[in-house]
Amino acid sequence: MDVEGYEKLALKGLRRTLQAHRPIVEFELSVDPTSPVSIKNKDELTALFPEGYEFLVFSDKNDKLTGAYFLEPISEMIRFDRVQHFNVVGYPKEKKNGIPLKGPQL
């Protein structure tokens, strides 16, 4: 999901779907401390999802040429104090084993 900085509003609109179906969600998180619609911290992000969701971030070690990727815990990657963009995976804990933490390594 890429909604150009309106993640908070989009995720609020998905609340019932997230609760009922507990999907894995990949989205671009646009952090902008000056924006009134930007997610301001990890607690605010967590509150947009039902209980039991966790988050991973696509690492800066990814390689667009080969498709290699690495997912890392959100706490190691995201700061909310400056303008940045991250690709995030939100997933219910019960689906953790279905999340490949790294992609093809050529």
Phi and psi restraints in degrees (range 20) as a CNS / XPLOR table:
assign (resid 1 and name C) (resid 2 and name N)
       (resid 2 and name CA) (resid 2 and name C) 1.0 -132.8 20.0 2
assign (resid 2 and name N) (resid 2 and name CA)
       (resid 2 and name C) (resid 3 and name N) 1.0 102.9 20.0 2
assign (resid 2 and name C) (resid 3 and name N)
       (resid 3 and name CA) (resid 3 and name C) 1.0 -118.8 20.0 2
assign (resid 3 and name N) (resid 3 and name CA)
       (resid 3 and name C) (resid 4 and name N) 1.0 23.6 20.0 2
assign (resid 3 and name C) (resid 4 and name N)
       (resid 4 and name CA) (resid 4 and name C) 1.0 51.4 20.0 2
assign (resid 4 and name N) (resid 4 and name CA)
       (resid 4 and name C) (resid 5 and name N) 1.0 54.6 20.0 2
assign (resid 4 and name C) (resid 5 and name N)
       (resid 5 and name CA) (resid 5 and name C) 1.0 92.5 20.0 2
assign (resid 5 and name N) (resid 5 and name CA)
       (resid 5 and name C) (resid 6 and name N) 1.0 -3.5 20.0 2
assign (resid 5 and name C) (resid 6 and name N)
       (resid 6 and name CA) (resid 6 and name C) 1.0 -104.8 20.0 2
assign (resid 6 and name N) (resid 6 and name CA)
       (resid 6 and name C) (resid 7 and name N) 1.0 31.8 20.0 2
assign (resid 6 and name C) (resid 7 and name N)
       (resid 7 and name CA) (resid 7 and name C) 1.0 -59.4 20.0 2
assign (resid 7 and name N) (resid 7 and name CA)
       (resid 7 and name C) (resid 8 and name N) 1.0 -41.5 20.0 2
assign (resid 7 and name C) (resid 8 and name N)
       (resid 8 and name CA) (resid 8 and name C) 1.0 -58.5 20.0 2
assign (resid 8 and name N) (resid 8 and name CA)
       (resid 8 and name C) (resid 9 and name N) 1.0 -47.4 20.0 2
assign (resid 8 and name C) (resid 9 and name N)
       (resid 9 and name CA) (resid 9 and name C) 1.0 -66.9 20.0 2
assign (resid 9 and name N) (resid 9 and name CA)
       (resid 9 and name C) (resid 10 and name N) 1.0 -41.9 20.0 2
assign (resid 9 and name C) (resid 10 and name N)
       (resid 10 and name CA) (resid 10 and name C) 1.0 -64.1 20.0 2
assign (resid 10 and name N) (resid 10 and name CA)
       (resid 10 and name C) (resid 11 and name N) 1.0 -43.7 20.0 2
assign (resid 10 and name C) (resid 11 and name N)
       (resid 11 and name CA) (resid 11 and name C) 1.0 -67.8 20.0 2
assign (resid 11 and name N) (resid 11 and name CA)
       (resid 11 and name C) (resid 12 and name N) 1.0 -34.8 20.0 2
assign (resid 11 and name C) (resid 12 and name N)
       (resid 12 and name CA) (resid 12 and name C) 1.0 -61.7 20.0 2
assign (resid 12 and name N) (resid 12 and name CA)
       (resid 12 and name C) (resid 13 and name N) 1.0 -40.1 20.0 2
assign (resid 12 and name C) (resid 13 and name N)
       (resid 13 and name CA) (resid 13 and name C) 1.0 -68.3 20.0 2
assign (resid 13 and name N) (resid 13 and name CA)
       (resid 13 and name C) (resid 14 and name N) 1.0 -23.9 20.0 2
assign (resid 13 and name C) (resid 14 and name N)
       (resid 14 and name CA) (resid 14 and name C) 1.0 -90.7 20.0 2
assign (resid 14 and name N) (resid 14 and name CA)
       (resid 14 and name C) (resid 15 and name N) 1.0 1.1 20.0 2
assign (resid 14 and name C) (resid 15 and name N)
       (resid 15 and name CA) (resid 15 and name C) 1.0 -50.6 20.0 2
assign (resid 15 and name N) (resid 15 and name CA)
       (resid 15 and name C) (resid 16 and name N) 1.0 -50.2 20.0 2
assign (resid 15 and name C) (resid 16 and name N)
       (resid 16 and name CA) (resid 16 and name C) 1.0 -66.3 20.0 2
assign (resid 16 and name N) (resid 16 and name CA)
       (resid 16 and name C) (resid 17 and name N) 1.0 -37.7 20.0 2
assign (resid 16 and name C) (resid 17 and name N)
       (resid 17 and name CA) (resid 17 and name C) 1.0 -65.1 20.0 2
assign (resid 17 and name N) (resid 17 and name CA)
       (resid 17 and name C) (resid 18 and name N) 1.0 -44.1 20.0 2
assign (resid 17 and name C) (resid 18 and name N)
       (resid 18 and name CA) (resid 18 and name C) 1.0 -61.0 20.0 2
assign (resid 18 and name N) (resid 18 and name CA)
       (resid 18 and name C) (resid 19 and name N) 1.0 -41.5 20.0 2
assign (resid 18 and name C) (resid 19 and name N)
       (resid 19 and name CA) (resid 19 and name C) 1.0 -66.8 20.0 2
assign (resid 19 and name N) (resid 19 and name CA)
       (resid 19 and name C) (resid 20 and name N) 1.0 -45.3 20.0 2
assign (resid 19 and name C) (resid 20 and name N)
       (resid 20 and name CA) (resid 20 and name C) 1.0 -75.4 20.0 2
assign (resid 20 and name N) (resid 20 and name CA)
       (resid 20 and name C) (resid 21 and name N) 1.0 -39.1 20.0 2
assign (resid 20 and name C) (resid 21 and name N)
       (resid 21 and name CA) (resid 21 and name C) 1.0 -111.4 20.0 2
assign (resid 21 and name N) (resid 21 and name CA)
       (resid 21 and name C) (resid 22 and name N) 1.0 -15.5 20.0 2
assign (resid 21 and name C) (resid 22 and name N)
       (resid 22 and name CA) (resid 22 and name C) 1.0 47.7 20.0 2
assign (resid 22 and name N) (resid 22 and name CA)
       (resid 22 and name C) (resid 23 and name N) 1.0 56.2 20.0 2
assign (resid 22 and name C) (resid 23 and name N)
       (resid 23 and name CA) (resid 23 and name C) 1.0 -77.6 20.0 2
assign (resid 23 and name N) (resid 23 and name CA)
       (resid 23 and name C) (resid 24 and name N) 1.0 162.5 20.0 2
assign (resid 23 and name C) (resid 24 and name N)
       (resid 24 and name CA) (resid 24 and name C) 1.0 -83.1 20.0 2
assign (resid 24 and name N) (resid 24 and name CA)
       (resid 24 and name C) (resid 25 and name N) 1.0 131.5 20.0 2
assign (resid 24 and name C) (resid 25 and name N)
       (resid 25 and name CA) (resid 25 and name C) 1.0 -123.1 20.0 2
assign (resid 25 and name N) (resid 25 and name CA)
       (resid 25 and name C) (resid 26 and name N) 1.0 125.0 20.0 2
assign (resid 25 and name C) (resid 26 and name N)
       (resid 26 and name CA) (resid 26 and name C) 1.0 -106.5 20.0 2
assign (resid 26 and name N) (resid 26 and name CA)
       (resid 26 and name C) (resid 27 and name N) 1.0 127.6 20.0 2
assign (resid 26 and name C) (resid 27 and name N)
       (resid 27 and name CA) (resid 27 and name C) 1.0 -148.1 20.0 2
assign (resid 27 and name N) (resid 27 and name CA)
       (resid 27 and name C) (resid 28 and name N) 1.0 154.5 20.0 2
assign (resid 27 and name C) (resid 28 and name N)
       (resid 28 and name CA) (resid 28 and name C) 1.0 -86.5 20.0 2
assign (resid 28 and name N) (resid 28 and name CA)
       (resid 28 and name C) (resid 29 and name N) 1.0 126.5 20.0 2
assign (resid 28 and name C) (resid 29 and name N)
       (resid 29 and name CA) (resid 29 and name C) 1.0 -101.8 20.0 2
assign (resid 29 and name N) (resid 29 and name CA)
       (resid 29 and name C) (resid 30 and name N) 1.0 115.4 20.0 2
assign (resid 29 and name C) (resid 30 and name N)
       (resid 30 and name CA) (resid 30 and name C) 1.0 -97.1 20.0 2
assign (resid 30 and name N) (resid 30 and name CA)
       (resid 30 and name C) (resid 31 and name N) 1.0 116.5 20.0 2
assign (resid 30 and name C) (resid 31 and name N)
       (resid 31 and name CA) (resid 31 and name C) 1.0 -99.9 20.0 2
assign (resid 31 and name N) (resid 31 and name CA)
       (resid 31 and name C) (resid 32 and name N) 1.0 125.0 20.0 2
assign (resid 31 and name C) (resid 32 and name N)
       (resid 32 and name CA) (resid 32 and name C) 1.0 -148.8 20.0 2
assign (resid 32 and name N) (resid 32 and name CA)
       (resid 32 and name C) (resid 33 and name N) 1.0 102.0 20.0 2
assign (resid 32 and name C) (resid 33 and name N)
       (resid 33 and name CA) (resid 33 and name C) 1.0 -58.8 20.0 2
assign (resid 33 and name N) (resid 33 and name CA)
       (resid 33 and name C) (resid 34 and name N) 1.0 -21.3 20.0 2
assign (resid 33 and name C) (resid 34 and name N)
       (resid 34 and name CA) (resid 34 and name C) 1.0 -90.3 20.0 2
assign (resid 34 and name N) (resid 34 and name CA)
       (resid 34 and name C) (resid 35 and name N) 1.0 -10.7 20.0 2
assign (resid 34 and name C) (resid 35 and name N)
       (resid 35 and name CA) (resid 35 and name C) 1.0 -85.1 20.0 2
assign (resid 35 and name N) (resid 35 and name CA)
       (resid 35 and name C) (resid 36 and name N) 1.0 131.4 20.0 2
assign (resid 35 and name C) (resid 36 and name N)
       (resid 36 and name CA) (resid 36 and name C) 1.0 -69.9 20.0 2
assign (resid 36 and name N) (resid 36 and name CA)
       (resid 36 and name C) (resid 37 and name N) 1.0 -16.8 20.0 2
assign (resid 36 and name C) (resid 37 and name N)
       (resid 37 and name CA) (resid 37 and name C) 1.0 -104.4 20.0 2
assign (resid 37 and name N) (resid 37 and name CA)
       (resid 37 and name C) (resid 38 and name N) 1.0 0.0 20.0 2
assign (resid 37 and name C) (resid 38 and name N)
       (resid 38 and name CA) (resid 38 and name C) 1.0 -77.9 20.0 2
assign (resid 38 and name N) (resid 38 and name CA)
       (resid 38 and name C) (resid 39 and name N) 1.0 147.2 20.0 2
assign (resid 38 and name C) (resid 39 and name N)
       (resid 39 and name CA) (resid 39 and name C) 1.0 -71.7 20.0 2
assign (resid 39 and name N) (resid 39 and name CA)
       (resid 39 and name C) (resid 40 and name N) 1.0 127.8 20.0 2
assign (resid 39 and name C) (resid 40 and name N)
       (resid 40 and name CA) (resid 40 and name C) 1.0 -94.3 20.0 2
assign (resid 40 and name N) (resid 40 and name CA)
       (resid 40 and name C) (resid 41 and name N) 1.0 -18.8 20.0 2
assign (resid 40 and name C) (resid 41 and name N)
       (resid 41 and name CA) (resid 41 and name C) 1.0 -165.1 20.0 2
assign (resid 41 and name N) (resid 41 and name CA)
       (resid 41 and name C) (resid 42 and name N) 1.0 172.2 20.0 2
assign (resid 41 and name C) (resid 42 and name N)
       (resid 42 and name CA) (resid 42 and name C) 1.0 -63.6 20.0 2
assign (resid 42 and name N) (resid 42 and name CA)
       (resid 42 and name C) (resid 43 and name N) 1.0 -36.4 20.0 2
assign (resid 42 and name C) (resid 43 and name N)
       (resid 43 and name CA) (resid 43 and name C) 1.0 -62.7 20.0 2
assign (resid 43 and name N) (resid 43 and name CA)
       (resid 43 and name C) (resid 44 and name N) 1.0 -39.4 20.0 2
assign (resid 43 and name C) (resid 44 and name N)
       (resid 44 and name CA) (resid 44 and name C) 1.0 -67.0 20.0 2
assign (resid 44 and name N) (resid 44 and name CA)
       (resid 44 and name C) (resid 45 and name N) 1.0 -39.9 20.0 2
assign (resid 44 and name C) (resid 45 and name N)
       (resid 45 and name CA) (resid 45 and name C) 1.0 -61.8 20.0 2
assign (resid 45 and name N) (resid 45 and name CA)
       (resid 45 and name C) (resid 46 and name N) 1.0 -48.3 20.0 2
assign (resid 45 and name C) (resid 46 and name N)
       (resid 46 and name CA) (resid 46 and name C) 1.0 -59.4 20.0 2
assign (resid 46 and name N) (resid 46 and name CA)
       (resid 46 and name C) (resid 47 and name N) 1.0 -38.4 20.0 2
assign (resid 46 and name C) (resid 47 and name N)
       (resid 47 and name CA) (resid 47 and name C) 1.0 -67.7 20.0 2
assign (resid 47 and name N) (resid 47 and name CA)
       (resid 47 and name C) (resid 48 and name N) 1.0 -17.7 20.0 2
assign (resid 47 and name C) (resid 48 and name N)
       (resid 48 and name CA) (resid 48 and name C) 1.0 -79.7 20.0 2
assign (resid 48 and name N) (resid 48 and name CA)
       (resid 48 and name C) (resid 49 and name N) 1.0 -11.1 20.0 2
assign (resid 48 and name C) (resid 49 and name N)
       (resid 49 and name CA) (resid 49 and name C) 1.0 -112.7 20.0 2
assign (resid 49 and name N) (resid 49 and name CA)
       (resid 49 and name C) (resid 50 and name N) 1.0 156.1 20.0 2
assign (resid 49 and name C) (resid 50 and name N)
       (resid 50 and name CA) (resid 50 and name C) 1.0 -63.4 20.0 2
assign (resid 50 and name N) (resid 50 and name CA)
       (resid 50 and name C) (resid 51 and name N) 1.0 163.3 20.0 2
assign (resid 50 and name C) (resid 51 and name N)
       (resid 51 and name CA) (resid 51 and name C) 1.0 -56.1 20.0 2
assign (resid 51 and name N) (resid 51 and name CA)
       (resid 51 and name C) (resid 52 and name N) 1.0 141.9 20.0 2
assign (resid 51 and name C) (resid 52 and name N)
       (resid 52 and name CA) (resid 52 and name C) 1.0 93.2 20.0 2
assign (resid 52 and name N) (resid 52 and name CA)
       (resid 52 and name C) (resid 53 and name N) 1.0 8.9 20.0 2
assign (resid 52 and name C) (resid 53 and name N)
       (resid 53 and name CA) (resid 53 and name C) 1.0 -92.6 20.0 2
assign (resid 53 and name N) (resid 53 and name CA)
       (resid 53 and name C) (resid 54 and name N) 1.0 144.3 20.0 2
assign (resid 53 and name C) (resid 54 and name N)
       (resid 54 and name CA) (resid 54 and name C) 1.0 -125.3 20.0 2
assign (resid 54 and name N) (resid 54 and name CA)
       (resid 54 and name C) (resid 55 and name N) 1.0 169.3 20.0 2
assign (resid 54 and name C) (resid 55 and name N)
       (resid 55 and name CA) (resid 55 and name C) 1.0 -136.4 20.0 2
assign (resid 55 and name N) (resid 55 and name CA)
       (resid 55 and name C) (resid 56 and name N) 1.0 141.5 20.0 2
assign (resid 55 and name C) (resid 56 and name N)
       (resid 56 and name CA) (resid 56 and name C) 1.0 -127.4 20.0 2
assign (resid 56 and name N) (resid 56 and name CA)
       (resid 56 and name C) (resid 57 and name N) 1.0 156.8 20.0 2
assign (resid 56 and name C) (resid 57 and name N)
       (resid 57 and name CA) (resid 57 and name C) 1.0 -124.7 20.0 2
assign (resid 57 and name N) (resid 57 and name CA)
       (resid 57 and name C) (resid 58 and name N) 1.0 139.1 20.0 2
assign (resid 57 and name C) (resid 58 and name N)
       (resid 58 and name CA) (resid 58 and name C) 1.0 -66.5 20.0 2
assign (resid 58 and name N) (resid 58 and name CA)
       (resid 58 and name C) (resid 59 and name N) 1.0 127.2 20.0 2
assign (resid 58 and name C) (resid 59 and name N)
       (resid 59 and name CA) (resid 59 and name C) 1.0 -71.4 20.0 2
assign (resid 59 and name N) (resid 59 and name CA)
       (resid 59 and name C) (resid 60 and name N) 1.0 160.3 20.0 2
assign (resid 59 and name C) (resid 60 and name N)
       (resid 60 and name CA) (resid 60 and name C) 1.0 -77.8 20.0 2
assign (resid 60 and name N) (resid 60 and name CA)
       (resid 60 and name C) (resid 61 and name N) 1.0 0.1 20.0 2
assign (resid 60 and name C) (resid 61 and name N)
       (resid 61 and name CA) (resid 61 and name C) 1.0 -87.2 20.0 2
assign (resid 61 and name N) (resid 61 and name CA)
       (resid 61 and name C) (resid 62 and name N) 1.0 0.8 20.0 2
assign (resid 61 and name C) (resid 62 and name N)
       (resid 62 and name CA) (resid 62 and name C) 1.0 -63.1 20.0 2
assign (resid 62 and name N) (resid 62 and name CA)
       (resid 62 and name C) (resid 63 and name N) 1.0 153.9 20.0 2
assign (resid 62 and name C) (resid 63 and name N)
       (resid 63 and name CA) (resid 63 and name C) 1.0 -125.4 20.0 2
assign (resid 63 and name N) (resid 63 and name CA)
       (resid 63 and name C) (resid 64 and name N) 1.0 105.1 20.0 2
assign (resid 63 and name C) (resid 64 and name N)
       (resid 64 and name CA) (resid 64 and name C) 1.0 -64.2 20.0 2
assign (resid 64 and name N) (resid 64 and name CA)
       (resid 64 and name C) (resid 65 and name N) 1.0 -26.6 20.0 2
assign (resid 64 and name C) (resid 65 and name N)
       (resid 65 and name CA) (resid 65 and name C) 1.0 -72.3 20.0 2
assign (resid 65 and name N) (resid 65 and name CA)
       (resid 65 and name C) (resid 66 and name N) 1.0 -37.2 20.0 2
assign (resid 65 and name C) (resid 66 and name N)
       (resid 66 and name CA) (resid 66 and name C) 1.0 -101.0 20.0 2
assign (resid 66 and name N) (resid 66 and name CA)
       (resid 66 and name C) (resid 67 and name N) 1.0 -15.8 20.0 2
assign (resid 66 and name C) (resid 67 and name N)
       (resid 67 and name CA) (resid 67 and name C) 1.0 85.8 20.0 2
assign (resid 67 and name N) (resid 67 and name CA)
       (resid 67 and name C) (resid 68 and name N) 1.0 2.9 20.0 2
assign (resid 67 and name C) (resid 68 and name N)
       (resid 68 and name CA) (resid 68 and name C) 1.0 -67.6 20.0 2
assign (resid 68 and name N) (resid 68 and name CA)
       (resid 68 and name C) (resid 69 and name N) 1.0 137.4 20.0 2
assign (resid 68 and name C) (resid 69 and name N)
       (resid 69 and name CA) (resid 69 and name C) 1.0 -144.8 20.0 2
assign (resid 69 and name N) (resid 69 and name CA)
       (resid 69 and name C) (resid 70 and name N) 1.0 160.4 20.0 2
assign (resid 69 and name C) (resid 70 and name N)
       (resid 70 and name CA) (resid 70 and name C) 1.0 -137.1 20.0 2
assign (resid 70 and name N) (resid 70 and name CA)
       (resid 70 and name C) (resid 71 and name N) 1.0 135.9 20.0 2
assign (resid 70 and name C) (resid 71 and name N)
       (resid 71 and name CA) (resid 71 and name C) 1.0 -105.9 20.0 2
assign (resid 71 and name N) (resid 71 and name CA)
       (resid 71 and name C) (resid 72 and name N) 1.0 133.7 20.0 2
assign (resid 71 and name C) (resid 72 and name N)
       (resid 72 and name CA) (resid 72 and name C) 1.0 -126.9 20.0 2
assign (resid 72 and name N) (resid 72 and name CA)
       (resid 72 and name C) (resid 73 and name N) 1.0 156.8 20.0 2
assign (resid 72 and name C) (resid 73 and name N)
       (resid 73 and name CA) (resid 73 and name C) 1.0 -58.2 20.0 2
assign (resid 73 and name N) (resid 73 and name CA)
       (resid 73 and name C) (resid 74 and name N) 1.0 142.1 20.0 2
assign (resid 73 and name C) (resid 74 and name N)
       (resid 74 and name CA) (resid 74 and name C) 1.0 -59.1 20.0 2
assign (resid 74 and name N) (resid 74 and name CA)
       (resid 74 and name C) (resid 75 and name N) 1.0 -35.2 20.0 2
assign (resid 74 and name C) (resid 75 and name N)
       (resid 75 and name CA) (resid 75 and name C) 1.0 -65.1 20.0 2
assign (resid 75 and name N) (resid 75 and name CA)
       (resid 75 and name C) (resid 76 and name N) 1.0 -21.5 20.0 2
assign (resid 75 and name C) (resid 76 and name N)
       (resid 76 and name CA) (resid 76 and name C) 1.0 -89.7 20.0 2
assign (resid 76 and name N) (resid 76 and name CA)
       (resid 76 and name C) (resid 77 and name N) 1.0 -9.8 20.0 2
assign (resid 76 and name C) (resid 77 and name N)
       (resid 77 and name CA) (resid 77 and name C) 1.0 -120.0 20.0 2
assign (resid 77 and name N) (resid 77 and name CA)
       (resid 77 and name C) (resid 78 and name N) 1.0 -38.6 20.0 2
assign (resid 77 and name C) (resid 78 and name N)
       (resid 78 and name CA) (resid 78 and name C) 1.0 -101.5 20.0 2
assign (resid 78 and name N) (resid 78 and name CA)
       (resid 78 and name C) (resid 79 and name N) 1.0 131.2 20.0 2
assign (resid 78 and name C) (resid 79 and name N)
       (resid 79 and name CA) (resid 79 and name C) 1.0 -115.5 20.0 2
assign (resid 79 and name N) (resid 79 and name CA)
       (resid 79 and name C) (resid 80 and name N) 1.0 144.7 20.0 2
assign (resid 79 and name C) (resid 80 and name N)
       (resid 80 and name CA) (resid 80 and name C) 1.0 -106.9 20.0 2
assign (resid 80 and name N) (resid 80 and name CA)
       (resid 80 and name C) (resid 81 and name N) 1.0 14.5 20.0 2
assign (resid 80 and name C) (resid 81 and name N)
       (resid 81 and name CA) (resid 81 and name C) 1.0 -100.9 20.0 2
assign (resid 81 and name N) (resid 81 and name CA)
       (resid 81 and name C) (resid 82 and name N) 1.0 3.9 20.0 2
assign (resid 81 and name C) (resid 82 and name N)
       (resid 82 and name CA) (resid 82 and name C) 1.0 -151.7 20.0 2
assign (resid 82 and name N) (resid 82 and name CA)
       (resid 82 and name C) (resid 83 and name N) 1.0 161.2 20.0 2
assign (resid 82 and name C) (resid 83 and name N)
       (resid 83 and name CA) (resid 83 and name C) 1.0 -68.0 20.0 2
assign (resid 83 and name N) (resid 83 and name CA)
       (resid 83 and name C) (resid 84 and name N) 1.0 124.0 20.0 2
assign (resid 83 and name C) (resid 84 and name N)
       (resid 84 and name CA) (resid 84 and name C) 1.0 -156.0 20.0 2
assign (resid 84 and name N) (resid 84 and name CA)
       (resid 84 and name C) (resid 85 and name N) 1.0 165.2 20.0 2
assign (resid 84 and name C) (resid 85 and name N)
       (resid 85 and name CA) (resid 85 and name C) 1.0 -131.8 20.0 2
assign (resid 85 and name N) (resid 85 and name CA)
       (resid 85 and name C) (resid 86 and name N) 1.0 136.6 20.0 2
assign (resid 85 and name C) (resid 86 and name N)
       (resid 86 and name CA) (resid 86 and name C) 1.0 -134.9 20.0 2
assign (resid 86 and name N) (resid 86 and name CA)
       (resid 86 and name C) (resid 87 and name N) 1.0 148.1 20.0 2
assign (resid 86 and name C) (resid 87 and name N)
       (resid 87 and name CA) (resid 87 and name C) 1.0 -98.3 20.0 2
assign (resid 87 and name N) (resid 87 and name CA)
       (resid 87 and name C) (resid 88 and name N) 1.0 120.2 20.0 2
assign (resid 87 and name C) (resid 88 and name N)
       (resid 88 and name CA) (resid 88 and name C) 1.0 -118.5 20.0 2
assign (resid 88 and name N) (resid 88 and name CA)
       (resid 88 and name C) (resid 89 and name N) 1.0 146.0 20.0 2
assign (resid 88 and name C) (resid 89 and name N)
       (resid 89 and name CA) (resid 89 and name C) 1.0 -115.2 20.0 2
assign (resid 89 and name N) (resid 89 and name CA)
       (resid 89 and name C) (resid 90 and name N) 1.0 119.2 20.0 2
assign (resid 89 and name C) (resid 90 and name N)
       (resid 90 and name CA) (resid 90 and name C) 1.0 -103.3 20.0 2
assign (resid 90 and name N) (resid 90 and name CA)
       (resid 90 and name C) (resid 91 and name N) 1.0 130.5 20.0 2
assign (resid 90 and name C) (resid 91 and name N)
       (resid 91 and name CA) (resid 91 and name C) 1.0 -144.9 20.0 2
assign (resid 91 and name N) (resid 91 and name CA)
       (resid 91 and name C) (resid 92 and name N) 1.0 147.8 20.0 2
assign (resid 91 and name C) (resid 92 and name N)
       (resid 92 and name CA) (resid 92 and name C) 1.0 -72.6 20.0 2
assign (resid 92 and name N) (resid 92 and name CA)
       (resid 92 and name C) (resid 93 and name N) 1.0 142.3 20.0 2
assign (resid 92 and name C) (resid 93 and name N)
       (resid 93 and name CA) (resid 93 and name C) 1.0 -52.4 20.0 2
assign (resid 93 and name N) (resid 93 and name CA)
       (resid 93 and name C) (resid 94 and name N) 1.0 -34.8 20.0 2
assign (resid 93 and name C) (resid 94 and name N)
       (resid 94 and name CA) (resid 94 and name C) 1.0 -69.6 20.0 2
assign (resid 94 and name N) (resid 94 and name CA)
       (resid 94 and name C) (resid 95 and name N) 1.0 -10.9 20.0 2
assign (resid 94 and name C) (resid 95 and name N)
       (resid 95 and name CA) (resid 95 and name C) 1.0 -107.7 20.0 2
assign (resid 95 and name N) (resid 95 and name CA)
       (resid 95 and name C) (resid 96 and name N) 1.0 12.4 20.0 2
assign (resid 95 and name C) (resid 96 and name N)
       (resid 96 and name CA) (resid 96 and name C) 1.0 -56.9 20.0 2
assign (resid 96 and name N) (resid 96 and name CA)
       (resid 96 and name C) (resid 97 and name N) 1.0 -39.9 20.0 2
assign (resid 96 and name C) (resid 97 and name N)
       (resid 97 and name CA) (resid 97 and name C) 1.0 -67.2 20.0 2
assign (resid 97 and name N) (resid 97 and name CA)
       (resid 97 and name C) (resid 98 and name N) 1.0 -16.3 20.0 2
assign (resid 97 and name C) (resid 98 and name N)
       (resid 98 and name CA) (resid 98 and name C) 1.0 -90.0 20.0 2
assign (resid 98 and name N) (resid 98 and name CA)
       (resid 98 and name C) (resid 99 and name N) 1.0 3.2 20.0 2
assign (resid 98 and name C) (resid 99 and name N)
       (resid 99 and name CA) (resid 99 and name C) 1.0 -98.6 20.0 2
assign (resid 99 and name N) (resid 99 and name CA)
       (resid 99 and name C) (resid 100 and name N) 1.0 110.0 20.0 2
assign (resid 99 and name C) (resid 100 and name N)
       (resid 100 and name CA) (resid 100 and name C) 1.0 -73.7 20.0 2
assign (resid 100 and name N) (resid 100 and name CA)
       (resid 100 and name C) (resid 101 and name N) 1.0 119.4 20.0 2
assign (resid 100 and name C) (resid 101 and name N)
       (resid 101 and name CA) (resid 101 and name C) 1.0 -77.7 20.0 2
assign (resid 101 and name N) (resid 101 and name CA)
       (resid 101 and name C) (resid 102 and name N) 1.0 -11.8 20.0 2
assign (resid 101 and name C) (resid 102 and name N)
       (resid 102 and name CA) (resid 102 and name C) 1.0 -149.5 20.0 2
assign (resid 102 and name N) (resid 102 and name CA)
       (resid 102 and name C) (resid 103 and name N) 1.0 151.6 20.0 2
assign (resid 102 and name C) (resid 103 and name N)
       (resid 103 and name CA) (resid 103 and name C) 1.0 -102.6 20.0 2
assign (resid 103 and name N) (resid 103 and name CA)
       (resid 103 and name C) (resid 104 and name N) 1.0 -169.5 20.0 2
assign (resid 103 and name C) (resid 104 and name N)
       (resid 104 and name CA) (resid 104 and name C) 1.0 -54.8 20.0 2
assign (resid 104 and name N) (resid 104 and name CA)
       (resid 104 and name C) (resid 105 and name N) 1.0 127.8 20.0 2
assign (resid 104 and name C) (resid 105 and name N)
       (resid 105 and name CA) (resid 105 and name C) 1.0 -108.7 20.0 2
assign (resid 105 and name N) (resid 105 and name CA)
       (resid 105 and name C) (resid 106 and name N) 1.0 109.1 20.0 2
